[in-house]
Amino acid sequence: MPVPERPERHIGDEQFHDAQVIWDYHQMGQEPRPCSAAIGLGSHDLGVATTAADLFRAGLFPVVVFSGGNSPTTRARFPRGEAVHYREHALSLGVPDEAVLVEPRAANTGQNITFSREVLANAGVEVESLLLISKPYMERRSYATCRKLWPEVDVVCASEPLELDDYIKSIGDEKLVIDMLVGDLQRLIEYPRLGFAVEQDVPGEVYDAYERLLRAGFDSRLIGS
């Protein structure tokens, strides 16, 4: 397999290293395993639906809920809603219609979990274990959110297997990707005290990288920005 062309970097090695530290932290490093059901968390990233299709074909779950409405960052890309476009993409990759459920209202991660739980219950799916499929840098936050809102279920996280360089290339905006890494880490730090997620231990190396990137201006995806 040819090695993907690396994108040209416009940031220094130290800033890229800090971004890599946070990228690695956001990923749970769990091995996907068979689960009762899956949830594909809506976003701008169609790779979530591609990964869901791959994992379905691998026999890891019998049914997936694609969850997500629209947001200012996805409306132009997915005008009929994130979940609807995810569903269409998964069907185009061979996932059968009967294996796909759609939750078209969620506007945040908590709603992704809560509303998808309702959809699965209404469909008569008994869930003991759950495969959460997200963007690579959102694994830990989706895990922390699900553990808060659905604590009795066994959660496994998965995402498209990409390196940071390759993810930056797929998005096409280096600063935006790093801003998103920083923004998700801020949420991991702040959301537990707001009751949105369980607390996650943030190693000193990760927190130091976060503060350096904040000082460098990677802050467009912070809460309230």
C-alpha positions, 0 to 999 in steps of 0.5 A: 500500500502506498504511503499517503502524501503528508500535508505541508505543515505551517506550524512548528514542530513543537506545536505539532508535537503538542497536537500529537500528544492531545490527539493520542490522549483523545483516543481510547486505544480499545480493540473493537469487539462484538457489541449489542449495537453501535451508535455513529456519532454525527459530525462533519466527518463522513469517516464515521459512517465508513468506519461503521460500515467496515465494522458491521461487515466485520460482524461486530454489531447487528444494528447501528444508530446514526445520530445527528441533526444539523449544526452551523458547521455541518449544515452546508455539507449535510443539508438533510442532517448528519444522520440521514447522510451517514445512513445513505453513505453506509447503505452505499457501502453495503450495509442493509437498510434493516441494520440502520436506524436514524436519530435525526434530532441530536445537537450535541453528544449528550443528545446523541447518546440519550436519543439513540438509547430511546431509538434502540429501545423503541426498536426492541433492541436490548443493549448490554454492550455498545460500540461508539463510533466517532471522529478519532479525536472524540473517542474519549469524550464520547466515552465519558459522556456515555458513562455518565448518561448510560452507566450500565452499558459496556462501552467500546470506542472506535474511530477511523484508523488515521494518523494525525497528519492524515486526518489533517489532510482529510480535513484540509485545515491544519489550524482548524483540526488543532483548534478542535483537538483543544476544544474537545480537551477543554470539554473533557476538563469542564464537562464533569463539573457540569454533569455532562460526563464522567471525569477523565484523568488528564496527564500533566503532559497533556495539560501542558500541551493544551495550555501551550496551544491555547497561548498560541491561539488555537482557541476557535472551538472553545466553549463559548467561542 
